[in-house]
Amino acid sequence: MVLVLSLIITTLEMNRVTKSHTTSAMYFPSMGTAPCFKVTVFEQEHFQGKCLEFTSECCNIHDCGLDNIRSIRVESGAWVGFEHHDFQGQQFILERGEYPNWDAYSGSLAYHTERFMSFRPIYCASHQSSHMMIFERENFMGRCTNLCDDYPSLQAMGWSMPEVGSMHVQSGAFVCYEYPGYRGQQYIMECERHSGDYQCWKNWGSHCQTPKIQSIRRIRH
């Protein structure tokens, strides 16, 4: 009986591969100590197959022995995933919770791709103290509006056009969506990247091809 139990435990342990990275706590004056970060990624949908656990960024999952990521369990912190290695391509916001398949984190994207090759923590995410400004034109010109909440429709709150020319994130982090209702391409805007300045749509990410932004919300950590 002891031998049988031992074989079962050994088999279960072999089926789960864990890779843990440690990161030192980062400090932001307006936030205090950042929360811990932990995510488990799975090679198959519905949390099946080989899995790896991370507490810091991964620039290429192939280097860690995975072919692709098809389901994700975020245990703590906010993360952003990318379609390609080295944090390139489509962006996927990942907050605490379970994502059993591509549809759960894709934001109903206009084109379907199930590649997920790199990811990193969003250290500056602060749901209660996020503040940004959006501008009508590039280089922070034209009409501007302050945002510090969640906006499922920018036009409904008075923004008269479907595009945003430039943005300045003063604190925290936001996820911007191509369409109303938090749908379409996702663009992660952080106060600690580009010093919070996004002068034009080409700064939003390597996958961005249009300045269209129609809903914005704060990122939860």
C-alpha positions in Angstrom: 0.0 0.0 0.0 2.8 2.4 0.9 4.6 1.6 -2.4 1.4 2.3 -4.4 0.9 5.7 -2.7 4.5 6.5 -3.3 4.2 5.8 -7.0 1.0 7.9 -7.3 2.6 10.9 -5.6 5.7 10.6 -7.8 3.6 10.4 -11.0 1.6 13.6 -9.9 4.8 15.4 -9.2 6.3 14.5 -12.6 3.2 15.9 -14.3 3.7 19.3 -12.7 6.8 21.3 -13.6 7.3 24.4 -11.6 9.6 27.3 -12.4 9.7 30.0 -9.8 11.5 33.3 -10.1 11.8 35.7 -7.2 11.7 39.4 -7.4 12.6 42.0 -4.8 9.7 44.2 -3.6 9.5 47.5 -5.6 8.6 50.7 -3.9 6.5 53.6 -5.3 6.1 56.6 -3.1 2.3 56.9 -3.7 1.7 53.2 -3.2 4.0 51.8 -0.6 5.4 48.3 -1.1 4.1 46.6 -4.2 2.1 43.5 -3.9 3.6 40.1 -4.5 3.2 38.6 -7.9 2.4 35.0 -8.8 1.1 33.4 -11.9 0.8 29.8 -13.1 0.7 29.1 -16.9 -0.5 25.9 -18.5 0.4 24.4 -21.9 -3.2 23.2 -22.5 -6.7 24.7 -22.0 -8.6 24.3 -18.8 -5.4 24.1 -16.7 -4.1 20.9 -18.2 -0.7 19.7 -19.3 2.7 21.0 -18.3 2.6 24.1 -16.1 5.1 26.6 -14.8 4.9 29.0 -11.9 6.4 32.5 -12.1 6.9 35.4 -9.8 8.6 37.7 -12.3 8.7 38.3 -16.0 9.3 35.7 -18.8 10.5 37.1 -22.1 10.2 33.8 -24.0 8.3 30.7 -22.8 10.3 28.5 -25.3 13.3 29.1 -23.1 11.3 27.6 -20.2 10.3 24.4 -22.1 6.8 25.3 -23.0 5.4 25.3 -26.6 2.6 27.8 -25.9 0.3 29.1 -23.1 -3.4 28.2 -23.4 -4.7 28.7 -19.9 -3.6 30.9 -16.9 -4.2 31.2 -13.2 -3.2 34.5 -11.7 -2.9 34.2 -7.9 -1.6 37.7 -7.1 -0.7 40.9 -8.8 -1.6 42.3 -12.3 0.2 41.0 -15.4 0.3 41.7 -19.1 0.8 38.9 -21.6 2.1 39.2 -25.2 1.5 37.4 -28.4 5.2 37.2 -29.2 8.4 36.8 -27.3 10.2 39.8 -25.9 6.9 41.5 -25.0 5.8 42.1 -28.6 2.5 41.8 -30.4 -1.0 41.8 -29.0 -1.4 42.6 -25.3 -3.6 40.7 -22.8 -4.4 42.1 -19.4 -4.3 39.5 -16.7 -5.7 40.3 -13.2 -6.3 37.9 -10.3 -8.4 35.0 -11.4 -8.6 32.1 -13.8 -8.4 32.1 -17.6 -9.3 28.6 -18.9 -8.8 29.5 -22.5 -7.9 32.2 -25.0 -11.4 33.7 -25.1 -11.2 34.4 -21.4 -8.4 37.0 -21.7 -8.4 38.0 -25.3 -11.0 40.9 -25.0 -12.9 39.7 -28.1 -10.2 40.7 -30.4 -10.8 41.5 -34.1 -8.5 38.8 -35.3 -8.0 35.4 -33.6 -4.5 34.2 -32.6 -3.8 31.8 -29.8 -0.1 32.6 -29.4 1.0 33.7 -25.9 4.8 33.8 -25.7 5.8 36.3 -23.0 4.5 38.2 -20.0 5.5 40.5 -17.2 4.1 42.0 -14.0 2.5 45.5 -13.9 4.2 46.8 -10.8 2.6 50.2 -10.8 -1.0 49.0 -11.0 -3.1 50.8 -8.3 -6.9 50.6 -8.7 -7.6 53.2 -6.1 -5.1 55.8 -7.1 -4.9 55.7 -10.9 -5.0 59.0 -12.8 -4.4 59.8 -16.5 -5.2 62.5 -19.1 -6.2 61.8 -22.7 -5.7 64.4 -25.5 -7.4 65.0 -28.7 -4.3 65.1 -30.8 -0.7 63.8 -30.7 2.0 65.4 -28.5 -0.6 66.3 -25.8 -2.3 68.9 -28.0 -6.0 69.8 -28.3 -8.8 69.1 -26.0 -8.0 67.0 -22.9 -9.9 65.1 -20.2 -8.9 63.8 -16.8 -9.7 60.1 -16.1 -9.6 58.4 -12.7 -12.4 55.8 -13.0 -13.6 53.1 -15.3 -15.3 54.2 -18.6 -17.1 51.5 -20.6 -17.8 54.2 -23.3 -15.7 57.3 -23.7 -18.3 58.8 -26.0 -21.0 58.3 -23.4 -19.0 60.3 -20.9 -18.6 63.2 -23.4 -15.5 62.3 -25.5 -16.9 63.2 -28.9 -14.5 61.2 -31.1 -13.6 57.5 -31.4 -9.8 58.2 -31.3 -7.4 59.4 -28.7 -4.3 61.4 -29.9 -2.0 61.0 -26.9 -2.1 60.1 -23.2 -0.3 61.0 -20.0 -0.5 58.5 -17.1 0.2 60.3 -13.9 -0.3 57.4 -11.5 -1.2 53.7 -11.6 -2.0 51.8 -14.8 -4.9 51.6 -17.3 -6.0 49.2 -20.0 -7.5 50.9 -23.1 -9.7 49.1 -25.5 -10.4 49.6 -29.2 -14.2 49.4 -28.8 -16.8 50.3 -26.2 -17.6 47.7 -23.4 -13.9 46.8 -23.0 -13.7 44.9 -26.3 -11.1 44.7 -29.0 -7.4 45.3 -29.0 -5.9 46.0 -25.6 -3.3 48.6 -24.8 -1.7 48.7 -21.4 -0.7 52.3 -20.2 1.6 52.5 -17.2 2.9 55.5 -15.3 6.4 53.9 -15.0 6.8 53.3 -18.8 7.8 56.2 -21.1 7.6 58.2 -17.9 3.8 57.9 -18.3 3.9 59.8 -21.7 2.4 58.2 -24.7 2.8 61.0 -27.4 1.1 59.1 -30.2 -0.6 55.8 -31.0 2.6 54.3 -32.2 3.8 54.3 -28.5 0.9 52.1 -27.4 2.5 48.8 -28.5 4.0 47.0 -31.5 0.6 45.7 -32.5 -1.1 49.1 -32.6 -2.3 50.2 -36.1 -4.9 52.8 -35.2 -5.5 55.5 -32.6 -9.0 54.2 -32.0 -9.8 54.0 -28.2 -13.4 53.8 -27.0 -13.3 52.4 -23.5 -10.7 52.7 -20.7 -10.5 51.2 -17.2 -8.1 51.0 -14.2 -6.0 47.9 -13.7 -6.7 46.0 -10.5 -3.7 44.6 -8.6 
